[in-house]
Amino acid sequence: MRLSRKARRTAGPLLRGFAGVAVFLLAGEVVGRVGLVDPSYLPPTSTVLAHAGRLLTDGGFLRDIAFTLGGWSAGLLVATAIAVPAGVLFGSLPVVDSAARVLVEFLRPIPAVALVPLALLVVADQGEMERLLAAYAATWPILVNTIYGAGAVDPLARDMARCFGLGRAAILLRVWLPSVAPFVATGVRLASSVALIVTISTELISGGGGDGLGQFVFDASGDPDGAAEVFAAVLVIGTLGLLLDAGLRYGERTAFRWHFERLGEPG
């Protein structure tokens, strides 16, 4: 049975991606087995995979995953609730945008992990600190994409809506939000990776008796024989980030297929 053109177009990059991962894992196995690097520092791929499989059946590690995902999701939700209204406001009112632009550009480059020492002084609970810093870091990609989307709303569509007698609220719901929504979705997808990185980094930097994947890596790195555990946890973290991005990308392209078709990209 022949594959459709769309299926072939999708399968090609996917197979190349799997091939690249396979080559990378094979190289790690060879380097570990032939002794080019001390296995206590760089365990073979098979050892790392075995440890990863064991971790995924361990209740404590699964609770660490749940804890990290809780901080990630809460931070991303708070960032979306703040950045979307602010982005629509800035993008639709140039006066407000110009007034706030300097403040946004001042705060946006500040790494969230650089605020961990300050957050430790202000927030005692690790979970609250993770959510706060994840929300801070995730706000900027969503805000910038929302501002761009609000600025790209077709003025002809707005004028036509006014000619048909639609009020401000109706124009917002029927013209602004449908036009801005695809840009918001892209911003959320980009912010998802940022929020996950900040959440795990906060757990890793704060250290000392907490929970989460970053705390697990911190504890395992203190064990002289914990290299395999560290690499296994990193493998799980990378896979988790890949799955989250793939899920959000699929939802984005499914919900806004019309937007990507207009751009000439496959849905």
FENQUI-V174847 format. One record per residue. N is the residue number from 0. RES is the residue in one letter. SS is DSSP state (helix for helix, strand for strand, loop for the rest). PHI is phi as a letter, one per 30 degrees, with the letter a starting at -180 (999 if undefined). NEAR is the number of other C-alpha atoms within 10 Angstrom. Layout:
BEGIN
N,RES,SS,PHI,NEAR  N,RES,SS,PHI,NEAR
END
This chain:
BEGIN
0,M,loop,999,3  1,R,loop,d,6  2,L,loop,d,9  3,S,loop,d,9  4,R,helix,d,9  5,K,helix,d,10  6,A,helix,d,10  7,R,helix,d,12  8,R,helix,d,12  9,T,helix,d,12  10,A,helix,d,13  11,G,helix,e,10  12,P,helix,d,11  13,L,helix,d,12  14,L,helix,d,11  15,R,helix,d,11  16,G,helix,d,11  17,F,helix,d,11  18,A,helix,d,12  19,G,helix,d,12  20,V,helix,d,12  21,A,helix,d,12  22,V,helix,d,11  23,F,helix,d,12  24,L,helix,d,16  25,L,helix,d,15  26,A,helix,d,14  27,G,helix,d,17  28,E,helix,d,18  29,V,helix,d,13  30,V,helix,d,18  31,G,helix,d,21  32,R,helix,d,17  33,V,helix,d,11  34,G,loop,i,12  35,L,loop,d,10  36,V,loop,b,13  37,D,loop,e,13  38,P,loop,e,16  39,S,loop,d,13  40,Y,loop,c,14  41,L,loop,b,20  42,P,loop,d,22  43,P,loop,d,24  44,T,helix,e,22  45,S,helix,d,15  46,T,helix,d,18  47,V,helix,d,23  48,L,helix,d,19  49,A,helix,d,13  50,H,helix,d,17  51,A,helix,d,21  52,G,helix,d,13  53,R,helix,d,13  54,L,helix,d,17  55,L,loop,d,15  56,T,loop,c,10  57,D,loop,c,11  58,G,helix,d,10  59,G,helix,d,14  60,F,helix,d,18  61,L,helix,d,15  62,R,helix,d,14  63,D,helix,d,18  64,I,helix,d,20  65,A,helix,d,15  66,F,helix,d,17  67,T,helix,d,23  68,L,helix,d,19  69,G,helix,d,17  70,G,helix,d,27  71,W,helix,d,28  72,S,helix,d,18  73,A,helix,d,19  74,G,helix,d,30  75,L,helix,d,29  76,L,helix,d,19  77,V,helix,d,17  78,A,helix,d,26  79,T,helix,d,24  80,A,helix,d,14  81,I,helix,d,16  82,A,helix,d,26  83,V,helix,d,24  84,P,helix,d,14  85,A,helix,d,19  86,G,helix,d,25  87,V,helix,d,23  88,L,helix,d,17  89,F,helix,d,24  90,G,helix,d,24  91,S,helix,c,19  92,L,loop,b,13  93,P,helix,e,12  94,V,helix,d,12  95,V,helix,d,13  96,D,helix,d,18  97,S,helix,d,12  98,A,helix,d,11  99,A,helix,c,12  100,R,helix,d,12  101,V,helix,d,10  102,L,helix,d,10  103,V,helix,d,14  104,E,helix,d,11  105,F,helix,d,9  106,L,helix,d,13  107,R,helix,d,15  108,P,loop,d,10  109,I,loop,d,12  110,P,loop,d,13  111,A,helix,d,24  112,V,helix,d,21  113,A,helix,d,12  114,L,helix,c,13  115,V,helix,e,21  116,P,helix,e,12  117,L,helix,d,10  118,A,helix,d,21  119,L,helix,d,13  120,L,helix,d,8  121,V,helix,c,10  122,V,loop,c,14  123,A,loop,d,10  124,D,loop,d,11  125,Q,helix,d,20  126,G,helix,d,21  127,E,helix,d,15  128,M,helix,d,22  129,E,helix,d,30  130,R,helix,d,26  131,L,helix,d,22  132,L,helix,d,25  133,A,helix,d,33  134,A,helix,d,30  135,Y,helix,d,24  136,A,helix,d,29  137,A,helix,d,30  138,T,helix,d,27  139,W,helix,d,25  140,P,helix,e,22  141,I,helix,d,30  142,L,helix,d,28  143,V,helix,d,22  144,N,helix,d,26  145,T,helix,d,30  146,I,helix,d,24  147,Y,helix,d,19  148,G,helix,d,22  149,A,helix,d,25  150,G,helix,d,20  151,A,loop,c,15  152,V,loop,d,18  153,D,loop,d,12  154,P,helix,d,11  155,L,helix,d,9  156,A,helix,d,14  157,R,helix,d,17  158,D,helix,d,13  159,M,helix,d,12  160,A,helix,d,17  161,R,helix,d,14  162,C,helix,d,9  163,F,loop,d,8  164,G,loop,i,11  165,L,loop,d,15  166,G,loop,d,10  167,R,helix,d,12  168,A,helix,d,10  169,A,helix,d,13  170,I,helix,d,18  171,L,helix,d,15  172,L,helix,d,11  173,R,helix,c,15  174,V,helix,c,17  175,W,helix,d,22  176,L,helix,d,16  177,P,helix,d,14  178,S,helix,d,19  179,V,helix,d,22  180,A,helix,e,20  181,P,helix,d,22  182,F,helix,d,24  183,V,helix,d,27  184,A,helix,d,22  185,T,helix,d,19  186,G,helix,d,23  187,V,helix,d,31  188,R,helix,d,23  189,L,helix,d,19  190,A,helix,d,26  191,S,helix,e,26  192,S,helix,d,18  193,V,helix,d,23  194,A,helix,d,30  195,L,helix,d,26  196,I,helix,d,19  197,V,helix,d,28  198,T,helix,e,33  199,I,helix,d,24  200,S,helix,d,20  201,T,helix,d,28  202,E,helix,d,26  203,L,helix,d,20  204,I,helix,d,15  205,S,helix,d,20  206,G,loop,h,17  207,G,loop,i,11  208,G,loop,i,10  209,G,loop,c,17  210,D,loop,b,21  211,G,loop,j,27  212,L,helix,d,27  213,G,helix,d,27  214,Q,helix,d,23  215,F,helix,d,23  216,V,helix,d,22  217,F,helix,d,18  218,D,helix,d,17  219,A,helix,d,18  220,S,helix,d,16  221,G,loop,d,11  222,D,loop,c,11  223,P,loop,e,9  224,D,loop,c,12  225,G,loop,c,16  226,A,helix,d,20  227,A,helix,d,24  228,E,helix,d,25  229,V,helix,d,22  230,F,helix,d,23  231,A,helix,d,25  232,A,helix,d,24  233,V,helix,d,17  234,L,helix,d,15  235,V,helix,d,19  236,I,helix,d,18  237,G,helix,d,12  238,T,helix,d,12  239,L,helix,d,15  240,G,helix,d,17  241,L,helix,d,12  242,L,helix,d,12  243,L,helix,d,16  244,D,helix,d,18  245,A,helix,d,13  246,G,helix,d,12  247,L,helix,d,17  248,R,helix,d,17  249,Y,helix,d,13  250,G,helix,d,14  251,E,helix,d,22  252,R,helix,d,19  253,T,helix,d,12  254,A,helix,d,14  255,F,loop,b,17  256,R,helix,e,16  257,W,helix,e,15  258,H,helix,d,18  259,F,helix,d,15  260,E,helix,d,12  261,R,helix,d,10  262,L,loop,d,10  263,G,loop,i,9  264,E,loop,c,11  265,P,loop,d,13  266,G,loop,d,17
END
